[in-house]
Amino acid sequence: MIDKLIVVKEYKLFINRYYKFIINLDNTYKSIKDIIIKNIYSILSDIYYCNLLEVNKRKNYQRKIIVNIKMLDFYFNQLYLYKVITKDHYNSISSNLVIILKLIYGWMK
């Protein structure tokens, strides 16, 4: 399936870029790892669903997607604070999430 929506393309790139890293997190952080994985796929599902809605019904789902992306950034920030990931790795993840957020804000207009 070819996706024409830029947000979907960029988000799939994000998943492909960081999924292996998330899976390989130490089991000490299993709860946060499970939350991140669940959240990642939930966001993708919401993006697909939101794209099918009429424009006037789309705003609430777009806001939900934004909240979930900000929560995803929070989870990665926690991993950084626990010294599981480096500052450079966190900055890379965070900058990719910011790009996705900008695309969603542009999609909302």
Secondary structure as a PSIPRED ss2 file (coil, helix, strand):
# PSIPRED VFORMAT (PSIPRED V4.0)

   1 M C   1.000  0.000  0.000
   2 I C   1.000  0.000  0.000
   3 D C   1.000  0.000  0.000
   4 K C   1.000  0.000  0.000
   5 L C   1.000  0.000  0.000
   6 I H   0.000  1.000  0.000
   7 V H   0.000  1.000  0.000
   8 V H   0.000  1.000  0.000
   9 K H   0.000  1.000  0.000
  10 E H   0.000  1.000  0.000
  11 Y H   0.000  1.000  0.000
  12 K H   0.000  1.000  0.000
  13 L H   0.000  1.000  0.000
  14 F H   0.000  1.000  0.000
  15 I H   0.000  1.000  0.000
  16 N H   0.000  1.000  0.000
  17 R H   0.000  1.000  0.000
  18 Y H   0.000  1.000  0.000
  19 Y H   0.000  1.000  0.000
  20 K H   0.000  1.000  0.000
  21 F H   0.000  1.000  0.000
  22 I H   0.000  1.000  0.000
  23 I H   0.000  1.000  0.000
  24 N C   1.000  0.000  0.000
  25 L C   1.000  0.000  0.000
  26 D C   1.000  0.000  0.000
  27 N H   0.000  1.000  0.000
  28 T H   0.000  1.000  0.000
  29 Y H   0.000  1.000  0.000
  30 K H   0.000  1.000  0.000
  31 S H   0.000  1.000  0.000
  32 I H   0.000  1.000  0.000
  33 K H   0.000  1.000  0.000
  34 D H   0.000  1.000  0.000
  35 I H   0.000  1.000  0.000
  36 I H   0.000  1.000  0.000
  37 I H   0.000  1.000  0.000
  38 K H   0.000  1.000  0.000
  39 N H   0.000  1.000  0.000
  40 I H   0.000  1.000  0.000
  41 Y H   0.000  1.000  0.000
  42 S H   0.000  1.000  0.000
  43 I H   0.000  1.000  0.000
  44 L H   0.000  1.000  0.000
  45 S H   0.000  1.000  0.000
  46 D H   0.000  1.000  0.000
  47 I H   0.000  1.000  0.000
  48 Y H   0.000  1.000  0.000
  49 Y H   0.000  1.000  0.000
  50 C H   0.000  1.000  0.000
  51 N H   0.000  1.000  0.000
  52 L H   0.000  1.000  0.000
  53 L C   1.000  0.000  0.000
  54 E C   1.000  0.000  0.000
  55 V H   0.000  1.000  0.000
  56 N H   0.000  1.000  0.000
  57 K H   0.000  1.000  0.000
  58 R H   0.000  1.000  0.000
  59 K H   0.000  1.000  0.000
  60 N H   0.000  1.000  0.000
  61 Y H   0.000  1.000  0.000
  62 Q H   0.000  1.000  0.000
  63 R H   0.000  1.000  0.000
  64 K H   0.000  1.000  0.000
  65 I H   0.000  1.000  0.000
  66 I H   0.000  1.000  0.000
  67 V H   0.000  1.000  0.000
  68 N H   0.000  1.000  0.000
  69 I H   0.000  1.000  0.000
  70 K H   0.000  1.000  0.000
  71 M H   0.000  1.000  0.000
  72 L H   0.000  1.000  0.000
  73 D H   0.000  1.000  0.000
  74 F H   0.000  1.000  0.000
  75 Y H   0.000  1.000  0.000
  76 F H   0.000  1.000  0.000
  77 N H   0.000  1.000  0.000
  78 Q H   0.000  1.000  0.000
  79 L H   0.000  1.000  0.000
  80 Y H   0.000  1.000  0.000
  81 L H   0.000  1.000  0.000
  82 Y C   1.000  0.000  0.000
  83 K C   1.000  0.000  0.000
  84 V C   1.000  0.000  0.000
  85 I C   1.000  0.000  0.000
  86 T C   1.000  0.000  0.000
  87 K H   0.000  1.000  0.000
  88 D H   0.000  1.000  0.000
  89 H H   0.000  1.000  0.000
  90 Y H   0.000  1.000  0.000
  91 N H   0.000  1.000  0.000
  92 S H   0.000  1.000  0.000
  93 I H   0.000  1.000  0.000
  94 S H   0.000  1.000  0.000
  95 S H   0.000  1.000  0.000
  96 N H   0.000  1.000  0.000
  97 L H   0.000  1.000  0.000
  98 V H   0.000  1.000  0.000
  99 I H   0.000  1.000  0.000
 100 I H   0.000  1.000  0.000
 101 L H   0.000  1.000  0.000
 102 K H   0.000  1.000  0.000
 103 L H   0.000  1.000  0.000
 104 I H   0.000  1.000  0.000
 105 Y H   0.000  1.000  0.000
 106 G H   0.000  1.000  0.000
 107 W H   0.000  1.000  0.000
 108 M H   0.000  1.000  0.000
 109 K C   1.000  0.000  0.000
